[in-house]
Amino acid sequence: MIFAANLKCNHTRASFKNYADILNKTMGAKCDNIIVFPPSIAFLESQTNFIQGAQNFYPCINGAFTGELGKEHLDEFGIKCVLIGHSERRNLEDEAFIKAKFDFAKQYCFKIVFCIGEDLKIKNSGKTLEFLKSQLDIIDLKYENLIIAYEPIYSIGTGVSANTKDISSVLNYLATLTQAPLLYGGSVNENNIKEILSIEECGGVLIGSAALKVENFIKLIKG
Protein backbone atom coordinates (compact mmCIF):
# COMPACT_ATOMS: atom_id res chain seq x y z
CA MET A 1 0.00 0.00 0.00
CA ILE A 2 1.10 3.55 -0.78
CA PHE A 3 0.68 6.19 1.93
CA ALA A 4 1.06 9.75 0.64
CA ALA A 5 0.70 12.92 2.70
CA ASN A 6 -0.02 16.31 1.14
CA LEU A 7 0.90 18.94 3.73
CA LYS A 8 -0.32 21.79 1.51
CA CYS A 9 0.51 25.29 2.83
CA ASN A 10 1.49 24.00 6.27
CA HIS A 11 4.82 23.51 8.06
CA THR A 12 8.04 25.49 8.00
CA ARG A 13 11.46 24.00 7.33
CA ALA A 14 12.05 23.69 11.08
CA SER A 15 8.75 21.97 11.79
CA PHE A 16 9.04 19.71 8.76
CA LYS A 17 12.54 18.67 9.79
CA ASN A 18 11.07 17.54 13.10
CA TYR A 19 8.28 15.76 11.20
CA ALA A 20 10.84 14.01 8.97
CA ASP A 21 13.10 13.07 11.89
CA ILE A 22 10.24 11.36 13.71
CA LEU A 23 9.02 9.61 10.56
CA ASN A 24 12.57 8.47 9.69
CA LYS A 25 13.10 7.07 13.18
CA THR A 26 9.76 5.31 13.22
CA MET A 27 10.07 3.76 9.77
CA GLY A 28 13.71 2.77 10.28
CA ALA A 29 14.58 1.54 6.79
CA LYS A 30 13.89 3.19 3.45
CA CYS A 31 10.19 3.01 2.58
CA ASP A 32 9.41 3.68 -1.08
CA ASN A 33 5.68 3.34 -0.41
CA ILE A 34 5.59 6.44 1.81
CA ILE A 35 5.51 9.85 0.10
CA VAL A 36 5.32 13.25 1.78
CA PHE A 37 4.68 16.49 -0.11
CA PRO A 38 5.84 19.42 2.06
CA PRO A 39 5.63 23.05 0.93
CA SER A 40 8.68 23.96 -1.16
CA ILE A 41 10.06 26.31 1.51
CA ALA A 42 10.37 23.27 3.79
CA PHE A 43 12.30 20.98 1.41
CA LEU A 44 15.06 19.08 3.22
CA GLU A 45 18.49 18.31 1.79
CA SER A 46 19.12 15.57 4.33
CA GLN A 47 18.40 11.94 3.52
CA THR A 48 14.91 10.69 4.37
CA ASN A 49 13.54 7.17 4.71
CA PHE A 50 10.48 8.25 2.73
CA ILE A 51 10.05 9.87 -0.68
CA GLN A 52 10.03 13.66 -0.48
CA GLY A 53 7.86 15.11 -3.22
CA ALA A 54 6.93 18.53 -4.62
CA GLN A 55 3.37 19.84 -4.46
CA ASN A 56 3.97 22.08 -7.45
CA PHE A 57 6.58 23.04 -10.05
CA TYR A 58 6.92 24.88 -13.35
CA PRO A 59 7.76 22.81 -16.47
CA CYS A 60 11.23 24.25 -16.96
CA ILE A 61 14.81 23.65 -15.91
CA ASN A 62 15.20 27.32 -14.94
CA GLY A 63 14.64 30.66 -16.63
CA ALA A 64 12.68 33.90 -16.64
CA PHE A 65 9.64 32.60 -14.77
CA THR A 66 9.23 34.90 -11.78
CA GLY A 67 8.14 33.16 -8.61
CA GLU A 68 8.28 29.67 -10.10
CA LEU A 69 10.07 26.47 -9.12
CA GLY A 70 12.05 24.69 -11.84
CA LYS A 71 13.70 21.30 -12.14
CA GLU A 72 17.04 22.79 -11.11
CA HIS A 73 15.56 23.65 -7.72
CA LEU A 74 14.03 20.20 -7.26
CA ASP A 75 17.34 18.59 -8.21
CA GLU A 76 19.14 20.46 -5.43
CA PHE A 77 16.98 18.59 -2.90
CA GLY A 78 17.04 15.29 -4.75
CA ILE A 79 13.32 15.47 -5.46
CA LYS A 80 12.09 13.10 -8.18
CA CYS A 81 8.39 12.92 -7.30
CA VAL A 82 5.73 15.51 -8.12
CA LEU A 83 2.02 16.04 -7.51
CA ILE A 84 0.06 17.15 -10.57
CA GLY A 85 -3.61 17.95 -11.09
CA HIS A 86 -4.76 18.47 -7.50
CA SER A 87 -8.12 20.26 -7.53
CA GLU A 88 -6.66 23.19 -5.61
CA ARG A 89 -4.15 23.64 -8.43
CA ARG A 90 -6.73 23.00 -11.15
CA ASN A 91 -8.49 26.17 -9.96
CA LEU A 92 -5.37 28.02 -11.22
CA GLU A 93 -4.20 25.82 -14.11
CA ASP A 94 -5.93 24.84 -17.35
CA GLU A 95 -5.64 21.41 -18.95
CA ALA A 96 -3.00 22.55 -21.44
CA PHE A 97 -0.72 23.58 -18.59
CA ILE A 98 -1.43 20.42 -16.61
CA LYS A 99 -0.49 18.38 -19.68
CA ALA A 100 2.71 20.42 -20.10
CA LYS A 101 3.65 19.66 -16.50
CA PHE A 102 2.95 15.95 -16.97
CA ASP A 103 4.94 15.77 -20.20
CA PHE A 104 7.88 17.60 -18.64
CA ALA A 105 7.90 15.37 -15.56
CA LYS A 106 7.66 12.27 -17.76
CA GLN A 107 10.54 13.49 -19.92
CA TYR A 108 12.76 13.56 -16.82
CA CYS A 109 11.43 10.28 -15.39
CA PHE A 110 9.79 11.77 -12.30
CA LYS A 111 7.37 9.70 -10.25
CA ILE A 112 4.04 11.41 -10.87
CA VAL A 113 1.03 11.36 -8.55
CA PHE A 114 -1.72 12.58 -10.86
CA CYS A 115 -4.96 13.72 -9.23
CA ILE A 116 -8.42 13.54 -10.74
CA GLY A 117 -11.86 14.15 -9.27
CA GLU A 118 -15.37 15.43 -9.88
CA ASP A 119 -17.50 17.97 -8.08
CA LEU A 120 -21.02 17.34 -6.74
CA LYS A 121 -22.70 18.77 -9.83
CA ILE A 122 -20.98 16.22 -12.07
CA LYS A 123 -21.54 13.39 -9.57
CA ASN A 124 -25.25 14.17 -9.30
CA SER A 125 -25.57 14.30 -13.08
CA GLY A 126 -24.28 10.73 -13.33
CA LYS A 127 -21.31 11.73 -15.49
CA THR A 128 -18.48 10.93 -13.05
CA LEU A 129 -16.75 8.24 -15.11
CA GLU A 130 -17.01 10.22 -18.34
CA PHE A 131 -15.54 13.29 -16.62
CA LEU A 132 -12.67 11.38 -15.00
CA LYS A 133 -11.75 9.80 -18.33
CA SER A 134 -11.58 13.27 -19.90
CA GLN A 135 -9.09 14.30 -17.19
CA LEU A 136 -6.96 11.26 -18.00
CA ASP A 137 -7.13 11.58 -21.78
CA ILE A 138 -4.37 14.22 -21.76
CA ILE A 139 -1.72 12.00 -20.14
CA ASP A 140 0.15 8.79 -20.94
CA LEU A 141 -1.61 6.13 -18.89
CA LYS A 142 1.14 3.63 -19.68
CA TYR A 143 3.87 5.76 -18.09
CA GLU A 144 5.68 3.40 -15.72
CA ASN A 145 6.22 5.97 -12.93
CA LEU A 146 2.58 7.03 -12.78
CA ILE A 147 0.30 6.88 -9.73
CA ILE A 148 -3.30 8.05 -10.05
CA ALA A 149 -5.11 9.57 -7.08
CA TYR A 150 -8.90 9.76 -7.19
CA GLU A 151 -9.95 12.73 -5.06
CA PRO A 152 -13.61 13.72 -5.39
CA ILE A 153 -13.69 17.48 -4.95
CA TYR A 154 -16.68 17.33 -2.62
CA SER A 155 -14.58 15.31 -0.13
CA ILE A 156 -11.42 17.43 -0.05
CA GLY A 157 -11.12 19.31 3.23
CA THR A 158 -14.78 18.73 4.09
CA GLY A 159 -14.38 15.87 6.53
CA VAL A 160 -16.85 13.84 4.46
CA SER A 161 -15.35 10.97 2.47
CA ALA A 162 -17.05 9.50 -0.58
CA ASN A 163 -18.88 6.30 0.28
CA THR A 164 -17.07 3.03 -0.37
CA LYS A 165 -19.52 1.95 -3.06
CA ASP A 166 -18.76 5.06 -5.11
CA ILE A 167 -15.00 4.75 -4.51
CA SER A 168 -15.06 1.09 -5.52
CA SER A 169 -17.03 1.84 -8.69
CA VAL A 170 -14.59 4.55 -9.76
CA LEU A 171 -11.44 2.57 -8.95
CA ASN A 172 -12.79 -0.51 -10.76
CA TYR A 173 -13.38 1.66 -13.82
CA LEU A 174 -9.94 3.29 -13.63
CA ALA A 175 -8.34 -0.15 -13.42
CA THR A 176 -9.71 -0.87 -16.89
CA LEU A 177 -7.85 2.14 -18.26
CA THR A 178 -4.41 1.78 -16.67
CA GLN A 179 -2.07 -0.50 -14.75
CA ALA A 180 -0.92 2.42 -12.57
CA PRO A 181 -1.44 2.15 -8.79
CA LEU A 182 -4.73 3.77 -7.76
CA LEU A 183 -5.02 5.86 -4.60
CA TYR A 184 -8.04 7.39 -2.91
CA GLY A 185 -7.90 10.83 -1.34
CA GLY A 186 -10.54 13.00 0.27
CA SER A 187 -11.05 13.27 4.04
CA VAL A 188 -9.14 10.06 4.75
CA ASN A 189 -8.81 9.60 8.52
CA GLU A 190 -8.36 6.97 11.22
CA ASN A 191 -12.08 6.22 11.22
CA ASN A 192 -12.37 5.30 7.54
CA ILE A 193 -8.90 4.32 6.34
CA LYS A 194 -9.27 0.57 6.96
CA GLU A 195 -12.52 0.42 5.03
CA ILE A 196 -11.04 2.43 2.16
CA LEU A 197 -7.92 0.28 1.96
CA SER A 198 -10.08 -2.85 1.89
CA ILE A 199 -11.53 -1.81 -1.49
CA GLU A 200 -10.26 -4.27 -4.09
CA GLU A 201 -8.58 -1.88 -6.53
CA CYS A 202 -7.35 0.59 -3.90
CA GLY A 203 -3.56 0.69 -3.82
CA GLY A 204 -3.23 3.31 -1.10
CA VAL A 205 -4.30 6.73 0.08
CA LEU A 206 -3.45 10.40 -0.39
CA ILE A 207 -4.00 12.09 2.97
CA GLY A 208 -4.40 15.79 3.69
CA SER A 209 -5.29 17.30 7.07
CA ALA A 210 -5.17 13.97 8.91
CA ALA A 211 -1.44 13.77 8.12
CA LEU A 212 -0.43 17.28 9.20
CA LYS A 213 0.79 15.90 12.55
CA VAL A 214 3.41 13.22 12.02
CA GLU A 215 2.08 11.15 14.91
CA ASN A 216 -1.31 10.95 13.18
CA PHE A 217 0.27 10.04 9.85
CA ILE A 218 2.21 7.22 11.51
CA LYS A 219 -0.99 5.89 13.11
CA LEU A 220 -2.63 5.82 9.70
CA ILE A 221 0.34 4.00 8.17
CA LYS A 222 0.48 1.42 10.94
CA GLY A 223 -3.27 0.90 10.93
C-alpha positions, 0 to 999 in steps of 0.5 A, spaced: 500 500 500 502 507 498 501 512 503 502 519 501 501 525 505 499 532 502 501 537 507 499 543 503 501 550 505 502 548 512 509 547 516 516 550 516 522 548 514 524 547 522 517 543 523 518 539 517 525 537 519 522 535 526 516 531 522 521 528 517 526 526 523 520 522 527 518 519 521 525 516 519 526 514 526 519 510 526 520 507 519 527 505 520 529 503 513 527 506 506 520 506 505 518 507 497 511 506 499 511 512 503 511 519 500 510 526 503 509 532 499 511 538 504 511 546 501 517 547 497 520 552 503 520 546 507 524 541 502 530 538 506 536 536 503 538 531 508 536 523 507 529 521 508 527 514 509 520 516 505 520 519 498 520 527 499 515 530 493 513 537 490 506 539 491 507 544 485 513 546 479 513 549 473 515 545 467 522 548 466 529 547 468 530 554 470 529 561 466 525 567 466 519 565 470 518 569 476 516 566 482 516 559 479 520 552 481 524 549 476 527 542 475 534 545 477 531 547 484 528 540 485 534 537 483 538 540 489 533 537 494 534 530 490 526 530 489 524 526 483 516 525 485 511 531 483 504 532 484 500 534 478 492 535 477 490 536 484 483 540 484 486 546 488 491 547 483 486 545 477 483 552 480 489 556 477 491 551 471 488 549 465 488 542 462 493 545 457 498 547 462 497 540 466 499 536 460 505 540 459 507 539 467 505 531 466 509 531 459 515 535 462 515 530 468 515 524 464 521 526 460 525 527 466 522 520 469 519 523 475 514 519 479 508 522 478 502 522 482 496 525 478 490 527 481 483 527 478 476 528 481 469 530 480 464 535 483 457 534 486 454 537 480 458 532 475 456 526 480 449 528 481 448 528 473 451 521 473 457 523 469 463 521 473 466 516 469 465 520 463 468 526 466 474 522 469 476 519 463 476 526 460 481 528 465 486 522 464 485 523 456 491 528 456 496 524 459 500 517 458 496 512 462 502 507 460 507 511 463 511 506 468 512 511 474 505 514 474 500 513 480 493 516 479 489 519 485 482 519 485 480 525 489 472 527 489 472 534 490 466 534 494 470 530 499 477 534 499 477 538 506 470 537 508 471 531 513 466 527 508 469 521 504 465 518 498 462 512 500 465 506 499 460 503 493 462 510 489 469 509 490 469 502 488 465 503 482 470 509 480 477 505 482 474 498 478 473 503 472 480 506 472 483 499 473 480 498 466 484 504 463 491 503 466 495 499 470 498 504 474 497 504 482 490 507 484 489 511 490 483 514 494 484 521 497 478 525 500 477 526 508 481 520 509 482 519 517 483 513 522 475 512 522 475 510 515 482 508 512 481 501 513 474 500 510 477 504 504 484 500 503 479 494 503 476 496 497 479 491 491 482 496 486 485 501 492 492 501 492 493 506 497 491 513 500 493 520 499 491 524 505 491 531 507 489 534 514 489 527 517 497 527 516 499 534 518 501 531 525 506 526 524 504 522 529 497 521 526 500 520 519 504 514 523 498 511 526 494 511 519 500 507 516 500 502 521 493 501 521 
